[in-house]
Amino acid sequence: MKSILITGANIVNEGEITRSDILVKDGLIYNIGRDLSEFEADIHINAEGKYIFPGLIDDQVHFREPGLTHKAEIYTEAKAAVAGGVTSYMEMPNTVPQAVTIELLEEKYKIAAEKSLANYSFFFGATNDNIEEILKLDPENVCGVKVFQGSSTGNMLVDNQESLERIFAECKLLIATHSENDNIIKANLEKYKEEYGEDIPVKFHPKIRSEEACYDASKKVVDMARKYGSKLHVLHISTGKEVDLFDPFLPLEEKRITAEACIHHLWFSEEDYEEKGNFIKWNPAVKTKADRDRILEGVRKGNIDVIATDHAPHTIEEKNKPYTSAPSGGPLVQHSLVALLDMYHDGKLRLDEIVQKAAHNVAILFEIDKRGFIRPGYHADLVIVDLNSPWKVEKENILSKCGWSPFEGHTFKSKVTHTIVSGHLAYENGTFHEAQKGQRLKFSRK
């Protein structure tokens, strides 16, 4: 493996910004210092004026392989991730077949080992009747168990109360939930179908997948986690009301109950449905400006611990269908870091907060082995960014296989110039180096 010397960069790490050099050897961060120019390296990157972040760790993506590869695949989406500064991802189990047995889960790991430019882990999918498989999972090799409380793409709904209770009582791994009350959603949908038929205006999506549906389900799992002492992580918080369910004061290392915010819930609001239509249709729904602002406040105050994407591509043809036929989800992983950096430019987030929520905290929460920080001896997952290099999102530079982005036409203020994955220079000014693939994430769990 080639050694890499990065000189003159501003390192954003562990709450500080310091000007230092970084030497990478054998895939690891070998040294960090003010002047490492006396060291020889195979690759020298002059990062004067640029900023280095730990590689982002996205704890919620849908890369659609196996079975849904007309939308996306591990190869294409991992490249999009790397180009966006995401060096590690955790992928969801609602593929075809669903990853609800250990054998099927390991098949996904085999695909990633051959194709993924980024580091990877895969969630195991819970069902009403696979608790015995859940109990066999190796906590050092699997990021967690995913529970769908609300039906979404590739329905894996856990709707049996006894099954849900047993999962929370007996599962020793982190439990990540998609929390929406399916009964409330179905009742709301029927009401709008009576008035509009199948072609419901998409602006009513946040009324159908309502605040009540989200809060009810999130409160239910939070209460259950408290009852059983489960390690619970509630994904993609979409309402301001839910934010108050989570403790802003307890140190993350001591938390048993945590929450995630996604880029789209921090960026868009219901006012954007008129322009974007189904292309910002997600589950749970993008809601009001007040919800968006309260979620951002929760990120900054500590109620919400992690920022991710819920990257979930669908084809343009699928998205152009009427509301009730158009699937929810969209591609985000290529643009998550630059979107957060726009929030920095707008005074909404500090650089250290971005790193804390999108790298450090993910590593702490999932107990990822030697990643998420810029420290000697850690895996060299690094992203170099030019904070003042505007570029416009156009079809020609979208890397997700689906070929579109909700950010199409937007000009971002910052650009990812280099991405180093497990010590390998995987991306450099628009060029990919694919000789080395990413690594399977390991977890330091007792």
Residue pairs with C-beta under 8 A, 6 or more apart in sequence:
1 26
1 27
1 423
1 424
1 436
2 41
2 42
2 43
2 424
2 425
3 23
3 24
3 25
3 26
3 30
3 40
3 41
3 42
3 43
4 22
4 23
4 24
4 41
4 42
4 43
4 44
4 45
4 380
4 420
4 423
4 425
5 21
5 22
5 23
5 24
5 36
5 37
5 39
5 40
5 41
5 43
5 44
5 45
6 21
6 22
6 23
6 24
6 45
6 47
6 52
6 382
6 384
7 21
7 36
7 37
7 44
7 45
7 46
7 47
7 48
8 19
8 21
8 46
8 47
8 48
8 49
9 19
9 20
9 21
9 22
9 47
9 48
9 50
9 51
9 52
9 384
10 17
10 18
10 19
10 50
10 51
10 52
11 17
11 18
11 19
11 20
11 22
11 32
11 51
11 52
11 374
12 51
12 52
12 53
12 351
12 352
12 354
12 355
13 52
13 53
13 54
13 355
13 373
13 374
14 360
14 373
14 374
15 352
15 356
16 352
17 51
17 351
17 352
19 34
20 32
20 33
20 34
21 31
21 32
21 33
21 34
21 35
21 36
21 37
22 29
22 31
22 32
22 36
22 52
22 374
22 380
22 382
23 29
23 30
23 31
23 32
23 33
23 36
23 39
23 41
24 30
24 41
24 380
24 382
24 420
24 423
25 423
26 423
27 379
27 380
27 422
27 423
27 424
28 376
28 377
28 378
28 379
28 380
28 423
29 374
29 375
29 376
29 377
29 378
29 379
29 380
30 376
31 39
31 376
32 374
32 375
32 376
43 425
45 384
45 418
45 425
47 384
47 418
49 386
50 384
50 385
50 386
50 387
50 417
51 351
51 384
51 385
51 387
52 374
52 382
52 383
52 384
52 385
53 85
53 337
53 351
53 354
53 355
53 359
53 382
53 383
53 385
54 355
54 359
54 360
54 371
54 372
54 373
54 374
54 381
54 382
54 383
55 85
55 86
55 87
55 88
55 359
55 371
55 381
55 382
55 383
55 419
55 420
55 421
56 84
56 85
56 86
56 87
56 88
56 336
56 337
56 358
56 359
56 383
57 86
57 87
57 88
57 89
57 90
57 358
57 359
57 362
57 363
57 366
57 368
57 371
57 372
58 81
58 86
58 88
58 89
58 90
58 308
58 309
58 311
58 333
58 336
58 358
58 362
59 89
59 90
59 143
59 176
59 233
59 260
59 306
59 308
59 362
59 365
59 366
60 90
60 92
60 176
60 235
60 236
60 260
60 262
60 308
60 309
60 310
60 311
61 77
61 81
61 89
61 90
61 91
61 92
61 308
61 309
61 310
61 311
61 312
61 333
62 72
62 91
62 92
62 94
62 153
62 310
62 311
62 312
62 313
62 329
63 72
63 73
63 74
63 77
63 78
63 89
63 91
63 311
64 71
64 72
64 73
64 77
64 95
64 313
65 72
65 73
65 74
65 95
65 108
65 111
66 95
66 96
66 97
66 107
66 108
66 111
67 95
67 96
67 97
68 95
68 96
68 154
69 401
70 315
71 313
71 314
71 315
71 318
71 401
71 402
72 313
72 331
72 400
72 401
72 402
73 115
73 401
74 91
74 111
74 112
74 115
74 116
74 120
75 115
75 116
75 117
76 399
76 400
76 401
77 311
77 313
77 331
77 333
77 400
77 401
78 89
78 112
78 115
78 116
78 117
78 118
78 120
78 438
79 117
79 399
79 432
80 331
80 333
80 334
80 399
80 400
81 87
81 89
81 117
81 118
81 311
81 333
81 334
82 117
82 118
82 419
82 421
82 426
82 427
82 432
83 334
83 399
83 416
83 419
83 427
83 432
84 333
84 334
84 335
84 336
84 337
84 338
84 416
85 336
85 337
85 338
85 383
85 385
85 416
85 419
86 118
86 333
86 336
86 337
87 118
87 119
87 381
87 382
87 383
87 419
87 420
87 421
87 422
87 438
88 118
88 119
88 120
88 121
88 368
88 371
88 381
88 438
88 441
89 118
89 119
89 120
89 121
89 333
90 120
90 121
90 122
90 123
90 143
90 144
90 366
90 441
91 108
91 112
91 120
91 121
91 122
91 123
92 123
92 125
92 146
93 99
93 100
93 105
93 122
93 123
93 124
93 125
93 146
93 156
94 125
94 146
94 148
94 152
94 153
94 154
94 155
94 156
95 108
95 154
96 154
97 104
98 104
98 125
98 127
98 154
98 156
99 105
99 108
99 122
99 123
99 124
99 125
100 124
100 125
100 126
100 127
100 130
100 133
100 156
101 130
101 133
102 124
102 133
102 136
102 137
105 122
105 124
105 142
108 122
109 120
109 122
109 440
112 120
112 122
112 438
112 440
113 437
113 440
114 437
115 437
116 437
116 438
117 421
117 426
117 432
117 434
117 437
117 438
118 421
118 426
118 438
119 371
119 379
119 381
119 421
119 422
119 438
119 439
119 440
119 441
120 438
120 439
120 440
120 441
121 142
121 143
121 440
121 441
122 142
122 143
123 142
123 143
123 144
123 145
123 146
123 176
124 133
124 134
124 137
124 142
124 144
124 145
124 146
124 173
125 145
125 146
125 156
126 134
126 145
126 146
126 147
126 148
126 156
126 158
126 167
126 175
127 156
127 158
127 163
128 158
128 159
128 160
128 163
129 163
131 163
131 166
131 167
131 170
131 171
134 145
134 167
134 170
134 171
134 173
135 170
135 171
137 145
137 173
139 172
139 173
139 443
139 445
140 442
140 443
140 444
140 445
141 440
141 442
141 443
142 173
142 443
143 174
143 366
143 441
143 443
144 173
144 174
144 175
144 176
144 233
144 366
145 167
145 171
145 173
145 174
145 175
145 176
146 156
146 176
146 177
146 178
147 158
147 164
147 167
147 175
147 176
147 177
147 178
147 221
148 155
148 156
148 157
148 158
148 177
148 178
149 157
149 158
149 159
149 164
149 177
149 178
149 179
149 180
149 181
149 182
149 217
149 220
149 221
150 157
150 178
150 179
150 180
150 181
150 182
150 185
150 209
150 213
150 217
150 283
150 284
151 157
151 182
152 178
152 283
152 328
153 283
153 312
153 327
153 328
153 329
157 182
158 164
158 167
159 182
164 224
165 224
165 228
167 175
168 175
168 221
168 224
168 225
168 227
168 228
168 230
168 232
169 228
169 230
171 230
173 231
174 231
174 232
174 233
174 365
174 366
175 225
175 230
175 231
175 232
175 233
176 233
176 234
176 235
177 217
177 218
177 221
177 232
177 233
177 234
177 235
178 235
178 236
178 283
178 284
179 214
179 217
179 218
179 220
179 221
179 234
179 235
180 209
180 213
180 214
180 217
180 283
180 284
181 212
181 213
181 214
181 216
181 217
181 220
184 210
184 212
184 213
184 216
185 208
185 209
185 210
185 213
188 207
188 208
188 209
188 210
188 213
189 208
189 324
192 200
192 204
192 207
192 208
193 200
193 324
196 204
198 322
198 323
198 324
198 325
199 322
199 323
199 324
200 208
200 322
200 323
200 324
201 323
202 273
202 277
202 278
202 281
202 323
202 326
203 270
203 273
203 274
205 273
205 281
205 285
205 286
205 323
206 270
206 285
206 286
206 287
206 288
208 285
209 283
209 284
209 285
211 239
211 241
211 287
211 291
213 284
214 237
214 238
214 239
214 241
214 242
214 284
215 239
215 241
215 242
215 245
218 234
218 237
218 242
218 245
219 245
221 232
221 234
222 232
222 234
222 245
222 246
222 257
224 230
224 232
225 231
225 232
225 256
225 257
226 257
229 256
230 256
231 256
232 256
232 257
232 258
233 258
233 259
233 260
233 306
233 365
234 242
234 245
234 246
234 257
234 258
234 259
234 260
235 260
235 262
235 308
235 310
236 260
236 261
236 262
236 265
236 282
236 284
236 308
236 310
237 243
237 259
237 260
237 261
237 265
237 295
237 298
237 304
238 265
238 284
238 285
238 286
238 287
238 291
238 295
239 284
239 287
239 291
239 294
239 295
240 290
240 291
240 293
240 294
240 295
240 298
242 259
243 259
243 294
243 295
243 297
243 298
243 303
243 304
244 303
245 259
246 257
246 258
246 259
246 298
246 303
246 304
246 305
247 255
247 257
247 302
247 303
248 298
248 301
248 302
248 303
249 302
252 258
252 305
252 361
252 364
252 365
253 364
255 305
255 365
258 305
258 306
258 365
259 298
259 303
259 304
259 305
259 306
260 304
260 305
260 306
260 307
260 308
261 295
261 296
261 298
261 299
261 304
261 306
261 307
261 308
261 357
262 282
262 307
262 308
262 309
262 310
262 332
263 307
263 308
263 309
263 332
263 335
263 336
263 339
263 340
264 280
264 282
264 286
264 309
264 310
264 330
264 332
264 406
265 286
265 287
265 291
265 292
265 295
266 292
266 295
266 296
266 299
266 307
266 339
266 343
267 292
267 339
268 276
268 280
268 286
268 292
268 406
269 286
269 287
269 288
269 289
269 291
269 292
270 286
270 287
270 288
270 289
271 289
272 280
272 286
273 280
273 286
276 406
278 319
278 320
278 321
278 323
278 326
279 319
279 330
279 404
279 406
280 286
280 330
280 406
281 319
281 323
281 326
281 327
281 328
281 329
281 330
282 310
282 312
282 328
282 329
282 330
283 328
283 329
286 292
295 304
296 348
296 349
298 304
299 307
299 349
299 353
299 357
300 349
300 353
304 357
305 357
305 361
305 365
306 357
306 358
306 361
306 362
306 365
307 336
307 340
307 354
307 357
307 358
308 336
308 358
308 362
309 332
309 333
309 336
310 329
310 332
311 330
311 331
311 332
311 333
311 336
311 400
312 328
312 329
312 330
312 331
313 329
313 330
313 331
313 400
313 401
313 402
314 326
314 327
314 329
314 330
314 402
315 402
316 402
316 403
316 404
318 326
318 327
319 326
319 327
319 330
319 404
320 326
330 404
330 405
330 406
331 398
331 400
331 402
331 404
331 405
331 406
332 339
332 405
332 406
333 400
334 398
334 399
334 400
334 405
335 393
335 405
335 407
335 412
336 358
337 354
337 358
337 383
337 385
337 416
338 412
338 413
338 414
338 415
338 416
339 407
339 412
340 349
340 354
340 358
341 354
341 385
341 387
341 412
341 413
341 414
342 412
342 413
342 414
343 349
343 354
344 350
344 351
344 354
344 387
345 387
345 413
345 414
359 372
359 373
360 372
360 373
362 368
362 372
363 371
363 372
363 373
364 372
366 443
367 443
367 444
367 445
368 441
368 442
368 443
368 444
369 441
369 442
369 443
369 444
370 377
370 378
370 379
371 378
371 379
371 381
371 441
372 381
374 382
379 422
379 423
379 439
380 420
380 422
380 423
381 420
381 421
381 422
382 418
382 419
382 420
383 416
383 418
383 419
383 420
384 416
384 417
384 418
384 419
385 414
385 415
385 416
385 417
386 414
386 415
386 417
387 413
387 414
388 413
388 414
389 413
389 414
389 415
389 417
390 411
390 412
390 413
390 415
391 397
391 411
391 412
391 415
392 409
392 410
392 411
392 412
393 405
393 407
393 408
393 409
393 410
393 411
393 412
394 408
394 409
395 403
395 404
395 408
398 404
398 405
398 408
416 427
417 428
417 429
418 425
418 427
418 428
418 429
419 425
419 426
419 427
420 426
421 436
421 438
422 436
422 438
422 439
424 433
424 435
424 436
425 433
426 432
426 433
426 434
426 436
426 438
427 433
